[in-house]
Amino acid sequence: MERSAGAAGVPEHSDIGAQKNRVVTKEEWLQKWEMRNIGFHKQQGHPLLQKHLDVLLSGRSGLRIFFPLCGKAVEMKWLADMGHSVVGVEVSEQALKEFFAEHSLPYCEEPVPEISGAKKLQSTSGNISLYCCSIYDLSSSIVGKFDGFWDRGALVAVNPCDRQRYASLMITLMEENSSYLLVTVSYDPNKHEGPPFYVPESEIKSLFGSHCEIKYLEKVDDFSERHRQWGLDYFLEVLYLLKLVSD
């Protein structure tokens, strides 16, 4: 298949292959957690966030930072310990409970009145609030707006048919001066059905470009034996910074 390099020098395939029709159900995600099929979880935190933390924070303290599809990301504790307020959303209650257990953090649970069946698990210190529900049930009226976003494993996990809906929601949650760090993955989408799904740079521009300035920051080779078993011969993580532009 033809491919060209995007502005980031990352191979761009001319389409996303059969992935555009791929749908992963909520039940499949819950099963991944139950079966411990969570190769996407990084126990030591993500080196790209550690490296580009200054870009996220921009010298600011006491930020509200959003983790879409957060799983049990260790960076939530890391940022909360720095004095920031962290909000995450995740369909797997197991993942959220494991987060609190693994960090020995006491928490309380409460229902979310605006969302049927949803729960909020909040650290007793109050600086980490994790919603157990579909991300599409959230809105700024429920969770407010955010100064920072760490989107790693979220956009690439969303079903391709839902990407526009997802991006539109994220834009409504951005404060004027927010810094949105977005990690996508690049590989040959004809060799793996996803998730994680291949998201070309052209699609990021299509999803966010009318509202955000998009800046490429870095790409890293994240190829591992797991990816080889998927039938891939390369696997890149690509980091972008999105900044809301005023109308």
C-alpha positions in Angstrom: 0.0 0.0 0.0 1.2 3.5 -0.7 2.4 5.5 2.2 3.9 8.9 2.6 5.6 10.6 5.5 3.6 13.1 7.5 5.0 16.4 8.7 6.5 14.4 11.6 8.4 12.1 9.3 6.1 9.3 10.3 4.9 6.8 7.6 1.3 7.8 6.5 -0.9 5.1 5.0 -3.4 6.3 2.5 -6.3 4.8 4.5 -6.8 3.0 7.8 -7.7 -0.3 6.1 -10.4 -2.5 7.6 -9.9 -0.7 10.9 -12.5 2.0 10.0 -15.3 -0.6 10.6 -13.8 -2.2 13.7 -15.8 -1.9 16.9 -14.6 -2.9 20.3 -17.5 -3.3 22.8 -17.5 -2.2 26.5 -17.7 -5.9 27.4 -14.5 -6.6 25.4 -12.7 -3.8 27.3 -13.9 -5.2 30.7 -12.8 -8.6 29.7 -9.3 -7.3 28.9 -9.0 -6.1 32.5 -10.5 -9.3 33.9 -8.1 -11.5 31.8 -5.1 -9.2 32.6 -4.7 -8.5 28.9 -3.4 -5.0 29.6 -0.2 -4.8 27.7 -1.0 -1.1 27.2 -0.5 -0.3 30.9 3.0 1.1 31.8 3.9 0.3 35.4 6.7 2.8 35.5 4.8 5.6 33.9 5.2 7.0 30.4 8.6 8.4 29.5 7.1 10.9 27.0 5.1 12.5 29.8 8.1 12.6 32.1 10.2 14.2 29.3 7.5 16.8 28.2 6.0 17.6 31.6 7.1 21.2 31.2 5.0 21.5 28.1 1.9 20.2 29.9 2.4 22.4 32.9 3.8 25.5 31.2 5.2 26.7 34.6 1.7 26.6 36.2 0.8 25.0 39.5 -2.5 23.7 40.9 -3.8 22.6 37.5 -6.9 20.5 36.7 -5.6 17.6 34.5 -7.8 15.2 32.6 -7.0 11.5 31.9 -9.5 10.2 29.3 -9.8 6.4 29.4 -7.4 6.4 32.3 -7.1 2.8 33.2 -4.9 2.7 36.3 -2.3 5.1 34.9 0.4 5.7 37.6 0.9 9.3 36.3 -2.4 10.3 38.0 -0.8 9.8 41.4 2.5 11.4 40.2 0.7 14.6 39.1 -1.6 14.7 42.2 1.5 14.5 44.4 2.8 17.6 42.6 -0.3 19.5 43.8 -2.5 19.2 40.7 -6.1 18.0 40.7 -6.6 14.9 38.5 -9.8 13.7 36.9 -10.1 10.4 35.0 -12.7 8.4 33.3 -12.7 4.6 32.7 -15.4 2.0 32.0 -13.6 -0.7 34.1 -14.3 -0.3 37.8 -11.7 -3.0 38.4 -9.0 -0.8 36.8 -10.0 2.2 39.1 -10.0 0.1 42.2 -6.6 -1.4 41.3 -5.3 2.1 40.9 -6.2 3.1 44.5 -5.1 -0.3 45.9 -1.7 -0.2 44.2 -1.0 3.2 45.5 -2.4 2.5 49.0 -4.8 5.5 48.6 -8.0 5.6 50.6 -11.0 6.6 48.6 -14.8 6.9 48.8 -17.4 6.0 46.2 -20.5 8.0 45.3 -23.1 7.9 42.5 -23.0 10.5 39.8 -26.6 11.9 39.8 -26.5 13.1 36.2 -25.4 9.7 34.8 -27.4 6.5 35.3 -25.3 3.8 36.9 -22.1 5.8 37.0 -19.8 6.0 40.0 -17.2 8.5 41.1 -14.3 7.1 43.1 -12.5 9.9 44.9 -9.4 9.9 47.0 -10.1 11.0 50.5 -7.6 13.8 50.0 -9.9 15.0 47.2 -7.3 15.6 44.5 -8.0 12.5 42.4 -11.6 11.9 41.1 -12.1 8.9 38.8 -15.4 8.4 37.0 -16.6 4.9 36.2 -18.8 5.3 33.1 -18.7 5.8 29.4 -16.6 8.9 28.4 -19.5 10.0 26.2 -21.7 10.4 29.3 -19.4 13.2 30.6 -19.8 16.8 29.9 -18.2 20.1 31.2 -21.4 20.6 33.3 -20.4 17.4 35.2 -16.6 17.5 35.3 -15.8 21.1 34.5 -13.0 22.2 32.2 -9.3 21.3 32.3 -5.9 23.1 32.1 -4.1 20.0 30.9 -4.8 16.7 29.2 -2.8 13.5 29.0 -4.3 11.5 26.1 -2.2 8.3 25.9 -4.0 5.2 24.9 -7.4 7.0 24.6 -7.9 8.4 21.1 -6.1 5.3 19.8 -8.6 3.1 21.8 -11.7 4.9 20.7 -13.6 3.0 17.9 -12.7 4.8 14.6 -16.4 5.5 13.9 -16.5 7.4 17.3 -13.4 9.6 16.8 -15.3 12.7 15.8 -17.6 12.4 18.8 -14.7 11.9 21.1 -12.7 14.9 19.7 -15.7 17.2 19.9 -16.1 16.3 23.5 -12.4 16.9 24.3 -12.6 20.3 22.7 -15.6 21.3 25.0 -13.5 20.3 28.0 -10.5 22.5 27.2 -9.9 25.7 29.1 -8.6 28.6 26.9 -5.0 28.1 27.9 -5.0 24.3 28.2 -2.2 22.1 27.0 -3.4 18.8 25.5 -0.7 16.2 25.1 -1.8 13.5 22.6 0.0 10.3 21.9 -0.9 8.4 18.8 0.5 5.2 17.3 1.8 4.5 13.8 2.0 1.1 12.2 0.7 -0.6 9.1 -3.1 -0.8 9.7 -3.4 -3.6 7.2 -1.4 -5.9 9.4 -3.3 -5.4 12.7 -6.9 -4.8 13.4 -6.4 -2.8 16.6 -6.7 -1.6 19.3 -4.6 0.4 19.6 -5.8 1.9 16.3 -3.6 3.7 13.8 -4.3 7.4 13.7 -2.5 9.3 10.9 -1.5 12.9 11.3 -4.0 13.9 8.6 -6.8 12.6 10.8 -5.6 14.5 13.8 -5.8 17.7 11.7 -9.3 16.7 10.5 -10.5 16.0 14.1 -8.9 18.9 15.9 -7.6 21.3 13.3 -10.5 23.7 13.1 -10.3 24.4 16.9 -6.7 23.7 17.8 -3.2 24.5 16.8 -1.4 21.2 16.4 2.3 20.9 17.0 4.3 17.7 16.5 6.7 17.2 19.4 8.4 13.8 19.0 8.2 10.2 17.8 9.7 7.2 19.5 10.2 3.6 18.5 8.1 1.5 20.8 8.4 -1.8 18.9 8.4 -4.8 21.1 7.9 -8.6 20.9 4.2 -8.1 21.5 4.0 -6.0 18.3 6.0 -8.6 16.4 3.4 -11.2 17.4 0.7 -9.0 16.0 2.5 -9.3 12.6 4.0 -5.8 12.6 7.5 -4.8 11.6 7.4 -1.3 13.2 5.4 0.5 15.9 5.9 4.2 16.7 4.4 6.4 19.3 3.9 10.0 18.1 3.4 12.9 20.5 1.6 16.1 19.6 0.6 19.2 21.6 -2.8 20.7 20.9 -3.6 24.3 21.9 -7.0 25.8 21.6 -7.1 28.8 19.3 -9.5 31.6 20.1 -12.3 32.1 17.6 
